[in-house]
């Protein structure tokens, strides 16, 4: 499974590097989703934290163009949920290493999940 995810991330990275790739909301959506799955398998916390910022960036960029995309909204909800669950020690380390605090909350996750459900009632 991890090999397929790595191949997917390599393909997404190539597409994003192409002219116009960074502006394509579907490319940014899937880059965020795939990177999130790949990052779940990282052993190094520094790599995980670096990936976390990229994941949020990709999902936010996609939502700027397609604010009502239920898959992206759900992915952003998952991102927020996972970041909200990170311990204070890891968050403090992220702030020291990257100069930026990872922040999100369960209520922010719920907002994204609820909006995904609103725009796509069959979304589970």
C-alpha positions in Angstrom: 0.0 0.0 0.0 2.8 2.4 0.9 4.5 1.9 -2.5 1.2 2.9 -4.2 1.0 6.0 -2.0 4.6 7.0 -2.8 3.9 6.5 -6.5 0.8 8.7 -6.2 2.7 11.4 -4.4 5.5 11.3 -7.0 2.8 11.7 -9.8 1.1 14.5 -7.9 4.4 16.3 -7.4 5.2 16.1 -11.1 1.8 17.4 -12.0 2.1 20.3 -9.5 5.5 21.2 -11.0 3.9 21.5 -14.5 2.7 24.9 -15.8 -0.6 25.6 -14.1 -0.4 22.6 -11.8 -0.3 24.8 -8.7 -3.5 26.5 -9.7 -5.5 23.4 -10.4 -7.9 22.7 -7.4 -8.1 19.0 -8.0 -4.4 18.7 -8.2 -4.0 20.5 -4.9 -6.9 18.5 -3.3 -5.3 15.1 -4.2 -1.8 16.3 -3.4 -3.0 17.1 0.1 -4.9 13.9 0.5 -2.1 11.7 -0.8 0.6 13.5 1.2 -1.5 13.0 4.3 -1.6 9.3 3.7 2.1 9.2 3.0 3.0 11.3 6.0 1.1 8.9 8.3 3.9 6.5 7.5 6.8 8.8 8.3 8.9 7.8 11.3 10.6 11.2 11.6 8.6 13.8 13.4 10.3 16.6 11.6 9.2 15.2 8.3 5.6 14.7 9.6 5.5 18.4 10.8 6.9 19.6 7.5 4.3 17.5 5.6 1.5 18.9 7.9 2.1 22.4 6.7 2.1 21.3 3.0 -1.1 19.3 3.5 -2.9 22.3 4.9 -1.6 24.5 2.1 -2.8 22.2 -0.6 -6.2 21.8 0.9 -6.7 25.5 1.6 -5.6 26.3 -2.0 -8.1 23.9 -3.4 -10.9 25.3 -1.1 -10.2 28.8 -2.3 -11.2 27.8 -5.8 -13.9 25.2 -4.9 -15.2 26.1 -1.5 -18.0 23.6 -1.7 -16.1 20.5 -2.8 -17.2 17.8 -0.3 -14.1 15.7 -0.6 -11.8 18.6 0.1 -14.0 19.7 3.0 -13.9 16.3 4.5 -10.1 16.0 3.9 -9.7 19.4 5.7 -11.9 18.1 8.5 -9.6 15.1 8.9 -6.5 17.3 8.8 -8.0 19.6 11.6 -9.0 16.5 13.6 -5.5 15.0 13.4 -3.7 18.3 14.2 -6.1 18.9 17.1 -5.0 15.5 18.5 -1.3 16.3 18.4 0.3 16.5 21.9 1.6 19.8 23.2 5.1 18.5 23.2 5.0 17.8 19.4 3.4 21.2 18.8 6.1 22.9 20.8 8.8 21.1 18.9 7.2 22.1 15.6 7.2 25.7 16.8 10.9 25.6 17.7 11.9 23.8 14.4 9.7 25.7 12.0 8.9 28.9 13.8 5.2 28.3 13.4 2.8 26.6 15.7 0.5 23.9 14.4 -3.0 24.8 15.4 -6.4 23.5 14.8 -9.3 22.3 16.9 -11.9 19.6 17.0 -14.5 22.4 16.5 -12.8 23.5 13.4 -12.8 19.9 12.2 -16.5 19.7 12.9 -17.2 22.8 10.8 -15.5 21.2 7.8 -17.3 17.9 8.3 -20.7 19.6 8.7 -20.2 21.7 5.5 -19.1 18.6 3.6 -22.3 16.8 4.8 -24.4 19.9 3.9 -23.1 20.1 0.3 -23.2 16.3 -0.1 -25.8 14.7 2.2 -24.6 11.2 1.2 -21.0 12.0 2.3 -20.0 9.7 5.2 
